């Protein structure tokens, strides 16, 4: 995964929710563009959840992006 690929999903219009798959096996949903905040360096992102919890993610650890079609929890996984 590249920073550009993550940025493309984040900036897509209309926005489609997606899931970031990480090298450690975690899957982090991004439900809305306002729930993701990239660091100025572009290497790290903060992803908030509707319950105000959040994850700090080092982008080189993202192994795939799963687009959630029609807001469902399954979809195509990119790499």
N, C-alpha and C positions, 0 to 999 in steps of 0.2 A: 504494500500500500504506500502511496505517496501522499504528501500533504495536499497536493493538487487534487487528488481523487476525493479526499475527505472534504476539501473546500467546495468542490463541485456539487456534492450532495447537499452540503450545508446551504449553498447559495441558490439551489435549484428553485425555479418559480414555474409552476406552483410547487411549494415545498411538499415533499413526501417524507413522512417519518422513516427513519432508518435505524439499523442496529449496527454498532461497531463491535466486531469480534476481535478479541485481544489474544496475544500469544499465550497468556496464562489460562485461557479457556473461558474467561468471562465474556458476557454479551451485554453491552451497554446501550440501552435504547435512547435515541434522540427523538423526542416526541414533537418538538416544535423548535424553530430556529432560535427563538429567544431563550431556549434552555441550554444553548451551547455558546461558550465564550472562548475564543482562541486567545492565547497569550500573544503579546506583540512579537515575540521571536518566531512564532508560527510552529514551534516544536511541541508545545503543550496545549491541551484544551481542557476546559472545565465543562462537565456535562451535568446539569441539574435535572432532578426528577420532580414530578408533581408534588411530592411530599417534602420538598426542600432539601432532601439529601443530595449529595453530589459526588462525582468521581473526578479525579485529576488524572488525565491520561497523557502519557508520553506517546506522541504520534508514531514513532518508529515501531511501537509494540502493537499497532493495529494490523491485523492479518487479513481482514476482510470487511466488507460493508454489505449488509443485507437490506435491500429496499423493501419497505412494507407496503405492498400494493393495497390501495383502498383502506388503509389504516389497520389491516390485519397483522397478525404476528408472524406470518410466513412470507417468503418471497425469494427472489433471486439473490444469490450471493455472488458478489464480484471479488476480484482479487487483483 
